[in-house]
Amino acid sequence: MANKNDELLKRLLVTFRIEADEHLNAMASGLLALEKIPSGNEAAAMIETVFREAHSLKGAARAVNFAPTEAMCQSLESVFAAMKSSQLQVTAALLDLLHRAIEILGTLLHSDLSGVSVIPPAAAALIRELERCANGAVAEISQATETEATSVNPVHLITPAASDASAATVRIPTAKLDVVMRQVEELLLPRLAARQRAIELHDAAAALSAWKKVRRQIQPMLRRIERSSARASSATSSHSRRKELQKVLEYLDGEHLFMSTLEERLMRLNKAAARDQHVLAMMTDSLLNDVKEMQLLPFSSLFGVLPRLARELAREQGKEVELVLQGGEIELDRRMLDEMKDPLIHLLRNAIDHGIESPAVRTAAGKPAQGKITLAVSQRDSGKIEVLMSDDGCGIDAERVRKAAKKSGIASAGAVDQFSEREVLALVFQSGISTSPIITDVSGRGLGLAIVREKVDRLAGSITIESHPGAGTAFHIVLPLSLATMRGVLVRVGTRPCVIPSAGVESVARVALQDIRTVENRQTIVLVGQVISLSDLGDVLELPRTAIRDAVSHAPVVVLSQNDVRIAFLVDEILGEQEILVKNLGTQLVRVRNVTGASVLGSGQVVPVLNVTDLLKSAVLHVTTPFADAVSEQRQAGTKRTVLVAEDSITSRSLLKNILESAGYAVTTAVDGMDAYTTLKTAQFDLVVSDVEMPRMDGFDLTARIRADKHLAEIPVVLVTALDSREHRERGIDAGANAYIVKSSFDQSNLLEVIGRLI
């Protein structure tokens, strides 16, 4: 029975902490509003609201036996009651005391004090101070704090008016909501698969229709042959041959009827599949949007944290700050909000510590003594939002940034001196760059903005900076509305499909190969009257070039842009744009350069999702071989030898592929024997390397089928396996393998030596 009670209490505590956080945020917002309007009817209404929040929190704490929280709320109620009856005036010192009480309440709520009646010393001291204050002992509030608080009004909070609209709500643990969200997002995969099947059915119906047209042209020819045969004399045409021809014609007549029936059935299936796919897409989109709506929270949910932080930082540094919050009603994925909390805190700290000057300095410069920081959120388009954090402070001193960059060694002194002002400002995002003369608990280590940039990049967003000396600084952050699903442009690089997030794609185009120019050892093209640097996506991804593009006069390019950097990437084919579900790469591959995750296409193929930020950085560092030179090199070297690798283990498959490609071979991979045999039917290869133990079709059966096929029989086959026994070696030889390499004795030179002898 005790265990059941313990479990019940644990569940109650989880619910209680969620409710308590809401009460604390409401109380903190009310106190900040009282700083702006300390008296009058609006102040009285706000005191009443905060009073009720404290009372509700006290009742909830009593229900879960949180004695320290209950005692603190009891004292707060006494203070709010005195304020309500005008026995206690709203002063800065009093508000400081109340803010301190809320901070200690927050600490108590997230500590394990269930069933403990002993109040911590810090909380007990504050409770006594609150009681003295409620009993009229206002003079006993720290005189020094009173004097300081009345001379400096640290934060003036401006927020949009709150809506009075309310709706019935249900409390659901966020973990359960995340599970539902992931399950709904997974529906994207069968939806894409259904679309792919519908396309395949349509193509099959079209192929059958085309074949029927060819078939109809043959039958009249056979009829003419029949009539000609009938007119021939018995000396030149036998009766049995005419009879055989008649049977062929009768079969073709019946086949025509059968094919017409089959075509009709296929067309009905095609229409039904298209209709079902359309319905599934509508239902999936509707369900996904509804669940996404459940995950949305107003951006204002972050506002409860930032004003209190701004107040504390401004008070500590003796500065006056007006914090303007706009666009709090705009809703964003809760997971995105959680991820953006730390970057916004870093930007706010940076603005107060580096941007806003002291009142004396501002007054001397002809500015208002009170600085202004604006956090504005706006809807940019249907899939993005923009977050603006700006201040009217001193701006960023570009020369100090140059000196800090030289001192840190991030770039050479000569290179930094050549940077434009925009490039210098971008250096503040580098780890280790700080213009602060000393290291404090707030700043000086050069990590804050680097963390902001890293977090924004991880969210597939972008951040830009504007700064004007003496006028202030603004950070513009553009983010997608959702973390998991996104629109992506599917491209082919060699034989590999890849996905580029649409958020980073500025445009796509086709360029004439003859218009590609080399400027300062970099390829460039001209699009819409602008010169853009050009890189080969395959080269940036360090993939081998598998084809010569000189067979065509034009090639597709994808223009990527981020943070004022624009680079065009040459690809082999642009396959289209679609919604994709991004999966992370797991704990083994937490960070892979140029790759942000993976996705599954409707065909079931797993493709990498590329990281736009990394691609732009890699393209800047990578100097692409001029296109004409690359074509010339391939012509001189001749066509690469092609090898098909059949291996069901992704690790072994990648190892073999890397070894062979490093040796100059063009490699295609297959996941098992059946996949390899199908691939052999569609393309030509100089050699096959195969594992033995594979699903569907093993290496022995694959070798036997290759030898039995007259079109494939001459292809050399190398079996690479862990099966080191005489029986298996003999079976490989009997099947027709040219070589049998055991993995235990397998090394790179051994494999390459064997292949070199065979092709």
C-alpha positions in Angstrom: 0.0 0.0 0.0 2.9 2.3 0.8 4.4 1.8 -2.6 1.1 2.8 -4.3 1.0 6.0 -2.1 4.5 6.8 -3.1 3.8 6.4 -6.8 0.7 8.6 -6.4 2.7 11.2 -4.7 5.4 11.2 -7.4 2.7 11.7 -10.1 1.2 14.5 -8.0 4.5 16.2 -7.6 5.1 16.3 -11.4 1.7 17.9 -11.9 2.2 20.3 -9.0 5.6 21.6 -10.3 4.0 22.3 -13.7 1.2 24.2 -12.1 3.6 26.0 -9.7 5.8 27.2 -12.5 2.7 28.8 -14.1 1.8 30.6 -10.8 5.4 31.8 -10.3 5.6 33.2 -13.9 2.3 35.0 -13.4 3.5 36.5 -10.1 6.8 37.6 -11.6 5.1 39.2 -14.6 2.7 41.0 -12.2 5.6 42.4 -10.1 7.4 43.6 -13.2 4.2 45.4 -14.3 3.9 47.0 -10.8 7.4 48.6 -11.4 5.9 50.4 -14.4 2.6 51.4 -12.7 3.1 51.4 -8.9 -0.2 53.0 -8.0 -3.8 53.6 -9.3 -6.6 51.3 -10.3 -4.4 49.2 -12.7 -1.9 48.6 -9.9 -4.7 47.5 -7.5 -5.9 45.0 -10.1 -2.4 43.7 -10.6 -1.9 43.3 -6.8 -5.2 41.4 -6.6 -4.0 39.1 -9.4 -0.7 38.4 -7.8 -2.4 37.9 -4.5 -4.7 35.2 -6.0 -1.7 33.4 -7.6 0.1 33.2 -4.3 -3.0 31.9 -2.6 -3.5 29.2 -5.3 0.1 28.2 -5.0 -0.2 27.8 -1.3 -3.2 25.5 -1.6 -1.4 23.4 -4.2 1.7 23.1 -2.0 -0.4 22.0 1.0 -2.0 19.2 -1.2 1.5 17.7 -1.8 2.8 18.4 1.6 5.4 21.1 0.4 5.6 22.8 3.9 8.4 25.3 3.0 6.5 26.5 -0.1 3.3 26.7 1.8 4.9 28.8 4.6 6.6 31.2 2.0 3.2 31.7 0.2 1.5 32.4 3.5 4.0 35.2 4.2 3.6 36.5 0.7 -0.2 36.6 1.1 0.3 38.8 4.2 2.4 41.2 2.2 0.0 41.3 -0.7 -2.9 41.8 1.7 -1.2 44.8 3.3 -0.5 46.2 -0.2 -4.1 45.6 -1.2 -5.4 47.6 1.8 -2.9 50.4 1.1 -1.1 49.7 4.4 2.0 49.0 2.5 3.2 51.2 -0.4 4.8 49.8 -3.6 8.5 50.7 -3.5 11.5 49.4 -5.5 12.9 47.9 -2.3 9.7 46.1 -1.6 9.6 44.7 -5.1 13.2 43.6 -4.8 12.2 41.6 -1.7 9.2 40.0 -3.5 11.3 39.1 -6.5 13.8 37.5 -4.1 11.0 35.5 -2.6 9.9 34.2 -6.0 13.4 33.2 -6.8 13.7 31.2 -3.6 10.2 29.7 -4.3 11.5 28.5 -7.6 14.5 26.8 -6.0 12.2 25.2 -3.4 9.9 23.9 -6.0 12.6 22.0 -7.9 14.2 20.5 -4.8 13.2 17.2 -3.1 11.4 18.6 0.0 8.3 16.5 -0.2 7.1 15.6 3.3 9.8 17.7 4.9 8.7 20.2 7.5 12.0 21.9 8.1 12.3 25.2 6.2 15.8 25.9 4.8 17.7 28.8 6.5 17.6 31.1 3.5 13.8 30.6 3.1 13.2 31.0 6.9 15.1 34.3 7.0 13.2 35.6 4.0 9.9 34.6 5.6 10.7 36.5 8.7 11.6 39.6 6.6 8.3 39.3 4.7 6.3 39.0 8.0 8.1 42.1 9.4 7.3 44.0 6.2 3.6 42.9 6.3 3.4 44.2 9.9 4.5 47.6 8.9 8.2 47.4 9.6 9.0 49.0 6.2 12.0 50.8 7.6 13.7 47.5 8.4 14.0 46.7 4.7 17.7 47.1 3.7 18.2 50.9 3.7 21.1 50.6 1.3 18.9 48.6 -1.1 16.2 51.2 -0.8 18.4 54.0 -1.6 20.0 52.2 -4.6 16.6 51.1 -5.9 15.0 54.5 -5.8 18.0 56.1 -7.6 18.1 53.5 -10.4 15.1 52.0 -12.2 16.8 49.1 -13.9 14.1 47.7 -16.1 11.1 49.3 -17.7 9.1 46.5 -19.3 6.8 47.1 -22.2 4.7 44.2 -23.5 1.7 44.0 -25.7 -1.7 43.9 -24.0 -2.7 40.4 -23.0 -5.8 38.9 -24.5 -8.8 38.2 -22.3 -9.8 35.2 -24.3 -9.7 31.9 -22.5 -10.3 28.3 -23.4 -10.7 25.0 -21.6 -7.4 23.2 -21.2 -6.2 19.7 -20.3 -2.8 19.0 -18.7 -0.8 16.5 -20.6 2.8 15.5 -19.8 5.1 16.9 -22.5 6.8 13.5 -22.8 3.5 11.9 -23.9 2.9 14.7 -26.3 6.4 14.2 -27.8 5.7 10.5 -28.3 2.5 11.3 -30.1 4.2 13.9 -32.2 7.0 11.4 -33.2 4.4 8.8 -34.2 2.4 11.2 -36.3 5.6 12.4 -38.0 6.4 8.8 -38.9 3.1 8.8 -41.0 5.0 10.9 -43.5 7.0 7.8 -44.5 4.0 5.7 -45.6 2.5 8.7 -47.2 5.6 9.2 -49.3 5.6 5.4 -50.1 1.9 5.6 -51.2 2.8 8.4 -53.5 5.7 6.5 -54.9 3.5 3.4 -55.5 0.9 5.6 -57.3 3.6 7.0 -59.6 4.9 3.5 -60.3 1.4 2.2 -61.2 0.9 5.2 -63.5 4.2 4.5 -65.2 3.3 0.8 -65.6 0.0 1.7 -67.2 1.7 4.1 -69.5 4.3 1.5 -70.5 1.6 -1.0 -71.2 -0.3 1.5 -73.3 2.9 2.2 -75.3 3.5 -1.5 -75.8 0.0 -2.0 -77.1 0.6 0.6 -79.8 3.7 -1.2 -81.0 1.7 -4.5 -80.8 -1.0 -3.2 -83.0 1.5 -2.4 -85.7 2.8 -6.0 -85.8 -0.6 -7.8 -86.4 -1.3 -6.2 -89.9 2.2 -7.3 -90.9 1.4 -10.9 -89.9 -1.9 -10.8 -91.8 -0.1 -9.7 -94.9 2.4 -12.6 -94.5 -0.5 -15.0 -94.0 -2.2 -13.8 -97.3 1.1 -14.0 -99.1 1.6 -17.5 -97.8 -1.8 -18.6 -98.9 -1.3 -17.4 -102.4 2.0 -19.3 -102.7 2.1 -22.6 -104.4 2.3 -25.8 -102.4 5.8 -26.3 -103.8 7.1 -23.2 -101.9 4.9 -23.1 -98.8 4.0 -26.1 -96.7 0.6 -26.7 -95.2 2.0 -27.2 -91.7 3.7 -23.8 -91.8 0.5 -22.0 -92.8 -1.2 -23.8 -90.0 1.4 -22.7 -87.5 1.1 -19.1 -88.7 -2.7 -19.3 -88.3 -2.2 -20.4 -84.6 0.1 -17.5 -84.0 -2.5 -15.1 -85.4 -5.3 -16.6 -83.3 -3.1 -16.3 -80.2 -2.4 -12.7 -81.0 -6.1 -12.0 -81.4 -6.8 -13.5 -77.9 -3.8 -11.8 -76.4 -5.1 -8.4 -77.7 -8.3 -9.0 -75.7 -6.4 -10.1 -72.7 -4.1 -7.1 -72.8 -7.0 -4.7 -73.2 -8.6 -6.3 -70.1 -5.3 -6.0 -68.2 -4.9 -2.4 -69.3 -8.3 -1.5 -68.1 -7.7 -3.2 -64.7 -4.4 -1.4 -64.4 -5.9 1.9 -65.2 -8.6 1.4 -62.5 -5.9 0.5 -60.0 -3.9 3.5 -61.0 -6.9 5.8 -60.4 -7.7 4.1 -57.1 -4.1 4.4 -55.9 -3.9 8.0 -56.9 -7.2 8.7 -55.1 -6.1 6.8 -51.9 -2.8 8.5 -51.9 -4.5 11.9 -52.1 -6.9 11.0 -49.3 -4.0 9.7 -47.2 -2.0 12.8 -47.9 -4.9 15.1 -46.8 -5.5 13.1 -43.6 -1.8 12.9 -42.7 -1.3 16.6 -43.3 -4.4 17.4 -41.3 -3.4 15.1 -38.4 0.2 16.4 -38.4 -0.9 20.0 -38.4 -3.3 19.3 -35.6 -0.7 17.7 -33.4 1.8 20.5 -34.3 -0.9 22.9 -33.1 -0.9 21.0 -29.8 2.9 21.5 -29.6 2.7 25.3 -30.2 3.3 27.7 -27.4 3.2 31.5 -27.6 6.7 33.1 -27.8 5.6 35.1 -24.7 6.2 31.9 -22.6 9.9 33.0 -22.7 9.1 36.5 -21.6 8.7 35.5 -18.0 12.4 34.6 -17.8 14.0 37.4 -19.7 12.5 40.5 -17.9 13.7 39.1 -14.5 17.1 38.4 -15.9 17.3 41.9 -17.5 16.3 43.5 -14.2 19.0 41.7 -12.2 21.8 42.4 -14.7 20.9 46.0 -15.1 20.7 46.4 -11.3 24.1 44.8 -10.8 25.8 47.1 -13.4 24.0 50.3 -12.4 22.3 50.7 -15.7 18.8 51.6 -16.7 17.1 49.5 -19.3 13.7 49.6 -21.1 12.9 46.1 -22.3 10.4 46.1 -25.1 8.8 42.8 -26.0 6.8 42.4 -29.2 5.1 39.6 -31.0 4.7 37.4 -28.0 1.4 36.1 -29.4 3.2 34.3 -32.3 3.2 30.6 -31.6 6.2 28.3 -32.1 7.0 24.6 -31.6 7.6 24.0 -27.9 10.8 22.1 -28.7 12.1 25.1 -30.6 11.3 27.4 -27.7 13.2 25.2 -25.4 16.2 25.3 -27.7 16.0 29.1 -28.1 16.0 29.9 -24.4 19.8 29.8 -24.0 20.6 31.8 -27.1 18.2 34.6 -26.1 19.6 34.7 -22.6 23.1 35.1 -24.1 22.0 37.8 -26.4 20.3 39.7 -23.6 23.4 39.4 -21.4 25.5 40.6 -24.3 23.2 43.6 -24.9 23.2 44.8 -21.3 26.9 44.1 -20.6 28.4 45.2 -24.0 25.8 47.3 -25.6 23.9 49.5 -23.1 26.1 52.3 -21.6 25.8 53.6 -18.1 23.3 56.5 -17.5 26.2 59.0 -17.1 27.8 57.9 -20.4 24.5 58.0 -22.3 23.6 61.4 -20.9 27.0 62.8 -21.9 26.5 61.4 -25.4 23.1 63.1 -25.7 21.1 59.9 -25.3 18.3 59.2 -22.8 19.7 57.8 -19.5 17.6 54.7 -20.0 18.8 52.3 -22.7 16.3 50.3 -24.8 16.5 46.7 -25.7 13.9 45.2 -28.1 13.0 41.6 -28.5 10.6 41.4 -31.5 9.2 38.2 -33.0 7.5 38.3 -36.4 6.1 35.8 -39.0 8.4 35.9 -42.0 6.4 33.5 -44.2 4.4 30.3 -43.8 7.4 28.3 -42.6 9.7 30.7 -40.9 9.8 33.3 -38.1 12.3 36.1 -37.4 13.5 37.0 -34.0 15.1 40.4 -33.6 17.2 41.3 -30.5 18.3 44.9 -30.8 19.7 47.7 -28.5 20.4 51.4 -28.8 23.8 51.1 -27.1 27.3 51.9 -28.2 27.4 49.4 -31.1 30.3 47.0 -31.8 33.8 48.5 -32.2 35.2 46.9 -35.3 38.8 47.7 -34.4 38.5 46.1 -31.0 37.1 43.0 -32.8 40.1 43.0 -35.2 42.5 43.2 -32.3 40.7 40.4 -30.4 40.9 38.2 -33.5 44.6 38.8 -34.0 45.2 38.2 -30.3 43.3 34.9 -30.3 45.1 33.7 -33.4 41.8 32.8 -35.2 43.1 34.5 -38.3 46.4 36.0 -39.3 47.0 39.7 -38.8 47.3 40.3 -42.5 44.1 38.5 -43.3 42.1 40.3 -40.6 43.3 43.7 -41.8 41.9 42.8 -45.2 38.5 41.9 -43.9 35.5 44.2 -44.7 33.5 45.6 -41.8 30.8 42.9 -42.3 33.4 40.2 -42.2 34.9 41.7 -39.0 31.4 41.7 -37.4 31.0 38.0 -38.3 34.1 37.3 -36.2 32.2 37.9 -33.0 30.5 34.5 -33.5 33.9 32.8 -33.3 34.7 31.0 -30.0 37.3 33.0 -28.0 36.6 36.4 -29.5 35.6 38.9 -26.8 36.0 42.7 -26.6 35.5 42.7 -22.9 38.6 43.9 -21.1 38.0 41.5 -18.2 36.4 38.2 -17.5 33.3 38.3 -15.3 30.5 36.0 -14.4 28.5 37.7 -17.2 30.9 37.9 -20.1 34.5 38.1 -21.2 35.2 34.5 -22.2 34.2 34.9 -25.8 31.7 32.0 -25.7 28.3 33.5 -25.6 27.8 34.5 -29.2 29.6 31.3 -30.4 27.0 29.3 -28.5 24.3 31.4 -30.0 25.6 30.7 -33.6 26.0 27.0 -32.9 22.5 26.6 -31.5 20.9 28.5 -34.4 22.8 26.5 -36.9 21.7 23.3 -35.2 18.1 24.4 -35.6 18.6 24.9 -39.3 18.3 28.6 -38.9 20.4 31.6 -39.7 21.7 34.7 -37.8 23.0 38.0 -39.1 24.3 41.0 -37.3 24.0 44.8 -37.9 25.9 47.4 -35.9 26.4 51.1 -36.0 28.9 52.8 -33.8 27.1 54.9 -31.1 23.6 53.8 -32.4 23.3 50.2 -31.4 23.4 46.6 -32.5 20.7 44.2 -33.9 20.8 40.4 -34.2 18.4 38.9 -36.8 17.6 35.2 -36.3 15.5 33.3 -38.9 14.1 29.9 -37.7 11.9 27.2 -39.2 8.6 26.7 -37.3 9.2 23.0 -36.9 12.2 20.8 -35.9 11.4 17.4 -37.4 9.7 17.8 -40.7 10.8 20.3 -43.3 10.8 20.9 -47.0 13.8 19.6 -48.9 15.2 19.8 -52.4 16.2 16.3 -53.6 19.3 16.3 -55.8 21.5 13.7 -57.3 25.3 13.8 -57.0 26.8 11.1 -59.1 24.7 8.1 -58.3 23.7 9.3 -54.8 20.6 11.2 -54.0 20.8 13.9 -51.2 18.4 16.3 -49.6 19.1 20.0 -49.1 16.8 21.8 -46.7 14.7 24.3 -48.7 15.2 27.0 -46.0 18.8 27.4 -47.2 18.0 27.2 -51.0 17.8 30.6 -52.6 17.1 29.4 -56.2 17.8 26.6 -58.7 18.9 27.1 -62.3 20.5 25.6 -65.3 23.8 27.1 -66.5 25.7 26.6 -69.8 28.9 24.8 -69.2 30.7 27.2 -71.5 29.7 30.1 -69.3 31.6 28.8 -66.3 34.6 31.1 -65.7 37.6 30.7 -63.4 38.4 33.9 -61.3 41.2 33.8 -58.8 41.4 30.0 -59.0 37.6 29.7 -58.3 34.8 28.8 -60.6 32.1 31.5 -61.1 28.9 31.9 -62.9 26.6 34.9 -63.6 23.0 34.6 -62.4 20.5 37.5 -62.7 23.4 39.9 -63.3 25.4 38.8 -60.3 28.7 36.9 -60.1 28.4 33.9 -57.8 31.1 31.5 -56.7 30.5 27.9 -58.0 31.5 24.7 -56.3 30.9 21.1 -57.3 28.7 19.5 -54.6 30.3 16.1 -55.2 33.8 17.6 -54.7 32.7 19.4 -51.5 31.3 16.1 -50.2 34.5 14.4 -51.3 32.7 12.0 -53.5 34.4 10.5 -56.6 33.4 11.9 -60.0 31.6 9.1 -61.8 30.5 10.8 -65.0 31.7 13.3 -67.5 29.2 16.1 -67.9 30.5 17.3 -71.3 27.8 15.1 -72.9 25.4 17.9 -72.2 25.6 21.6 -72.8 23.9 22.7 -69.6 24.1 21.5 -65.9 21.8 22.2 -63.0 23.0 24.3 -60.0 21.5 25.0 -56.6 22.2 28.4 -55.0 22.5 28.3 -51.3 22.6 31.4 -49.1 23.0 32.1 -45.4 24.3 35.1 -43.5 25.0 37.0 -46.6 27.1 34.2 -48.1 25.8 32.9 -51.5 27.4 30.0 -53.4 26.1 27.9 -56.3 26.6 24.2 -56.2 26.8 22.1 -59.3 24.8 18.8 -59.2 24.0 16.1 -61.6 20.2 16.3 -61.4 17.5 18.2 -59.4 14.8 15.6 -58.7 12.3 17.9 -57.1 11.1 19.3 -53.7 9.1 17.4 -51.1 8.4 17.3 -47.4 10.9 15.1 -45.5 11.1 13.7 -42.0 14.6 14.3 -40.6 16.2 11.6 -38.4 19.3 12.2 -36.4 22.3 10.0 -37.0 22.4 8.4 -33.6 24.9 8.7 -30.8 27.7 7.1 -32.9 27.5 10.0 -35.4 26.6 13.0 -33.3 28.5 15.4 -35.6 29.2 14.6 -39.2 30.6 17.5 -41.4 28.2 18.6 -44.1 25.4 16.2 -42.9 22.7 17.1 -40.4 20.7 13.9 -40.5 19.0 11.3 -42.7 15.6 10.8 -44.3 13.7 8.0 -46.0 12.3 8.5 -49.5 9.0 7.0 -50.7 11.1 4.2 -52.4 12.5 3.2 -49.1 15.9 4.5 -49.9 17.8 6.3 -47.0 19.4 9.6 -48.1 21.5 12.1 -46.2 20.1 15.5 -45.3 22.9 18.0 -45.9 23.8 20.9 -43.5 23.7 24.2 -45.4 25.9 26.0 -43.0 28.6 23.3 -43.3 28.3 23.2 -47.1 28.9 26.9 -47.4 32.0 26.7 -45.0 33.4 23.7 -46.9 32.9 25.4 -50.3 34.8 28.4 -49.1 37.7 26.2 -48.0 37.6 23.9 -51.0 38.9 25.1 -54.3 37.1 23.1 -57.0 39.1 21.8 -59.9 38.0 23.9 -63.0 35.3 22.0 -64.8 37.1 22.0 -68.2 40.3 20.7 -66.6 38.4 17.9 -64.8 36.8 16.8 -68.1 40.2 16.8 -69.7 41.7 14.8 -66.9 39.0 12.2 -67.2 39.4 12.0 -71.0 43.2 11.4 -70.6 42.7 8.9 -67.9 40.1 7.0 -69.8 36.9 5.6 -68.4 37.1 4.3 -64.8 36.8 0.6 -64.2 33.4 -0.1 -62.6 32.9 -2.4 -59.6 29.7 -3.7 -58.0 29.9 -4.3 -54.2 27.3 -6.6 -52.7 27.4 -6.5 -48.9 24.5 -6.5 -46.3 26.6 -4.9 -43.5 26.7 -1.2 -43.9 30.1 -1.0 -42.1 31.7 -3.6 -44.4 30.0 -2.1 -47.4 31.4 1.4 -46.6 34.9 0.0 -46.0 35.0 -1.8 -49.3 33.6 1.2 -51.1 36.2 3.6 -49.7 39.1 1.2 -50.4 38.0 0.8 -54.1 37.2 4.4 -54.7 40.5 5.5 -53.2 42.2 3.2 -55.7 40.4 4.9 -58.6 37.5 2.6 -59.2 33.9 3.7 -59.8 31.8 1.8 -57.2 28.2 0.9 -57.0 26.8 -0.8 -53.9 24.0 -3.4 -53.4 22.5 -4.5 -50.0 22.3 -8.2 -50.9 22.6 -10.7 -53.7 19.1 -10.1 -55.1 19.8 -6.3 -55.2 23.1 -7.0 -56.9 21.7 -9.3 -59.6 19.0 -6.7 -60.4 21.6 -4.0 -60.7 23.7 -6.1 -63.0 20.7 -6.3 -65.3 20.5 -2.5 -65.6 24.1 -1.5 -65.9 27.5 -2.8 -67.0 30.3 -3.6 -64.6 33.9 -4.8 -64.9 33.9 -6.8 -61.7 31.7 -7.9 -58.7 32.9 -8.0 -55.1 30.4 -9.9 -52.9 29.9 -11.1 -49.3 28.8 -14.7 -48.9 26.2 -14.6 -46.1 23.4 -12.2 -47.2 19.6 -12.3 -47.0 17.4 -13.2 -50.0 20.3 -14.3 -52.1 23.8 -15.3 -50.8 27.1 -14.8 -52.6 27.3 -18.4 -53.8 23.9 -18.2 -55.5 24.7 -14.8 -56.9 27.9 -16.2 -58.4 26.0 -19.1 -59.9 23.4 -16.9 -61.5 26.1 -14.7 -63.0 27.8 -17.7 -64.5 24.5 -19.0 -65.8 23.6 -15.8 -67.6 25.2 -15.5 -71.0 25.3 -11.7 -70.8 27.0 -11.7 -67.4 29.0 -14.9 -67.5 32.4 -13.3 -68.2 32.3 -10.8 -65.3 35.0 -11.6 -62.7 33.5 -12.3 -59.2 35.5 -11.9 -55.9 34.0 -13.4 -52.8 35.0 -11.6 -49.5 33.8 -13.5 -46.4 34.5 -14.5 -42.9 33.7 -18.2 -43.7 37.3 -19.7 -43.5 36.7 -23.4 -44.2 37.8 -25.7 -47.0 34.1 -26.6 -47.8 33.2 -23.0 -48.3 36.2 -22.3 -50.5 35.4 -25.3 -52.6 31.7 -24.2 -52.8 32.9 -20.8 -54.0 35.1 -22.3 -56.7 32.3 -24.6 -57.8 29.9 -21.7 -58.1 32.4 -20.0 -60.4 34.1 -17.3 -58.2 37.4 -16.0 -59.5 38.8 -15.3 -56.0 37.9 -16.1 -52.4 39.3 -13.7 -49.8 38.8 -14.4 -46.1 38.2 -11.3 -44.0 40.5 -12.4 -41.2 43.4 -12.2 -43.6 41.9 -9.5 -45.7 43.7 -6.2 -46.1 43.6 -3.3 -48.6 46.6 -4.3 -50.6 45.4 -8.0 -50.8 42.0 -7.0 -52.2 43.4 -4.4 -54.7 46.1 -6.9 -55.9 43.4 -9.5 -56.6 41.2 -7.1 -58.4 44.2 -5.7 -60.4 44.9 -9.2 -61.7 41.3 -9.8 -62.8 40.5 -6.6 -64.7 
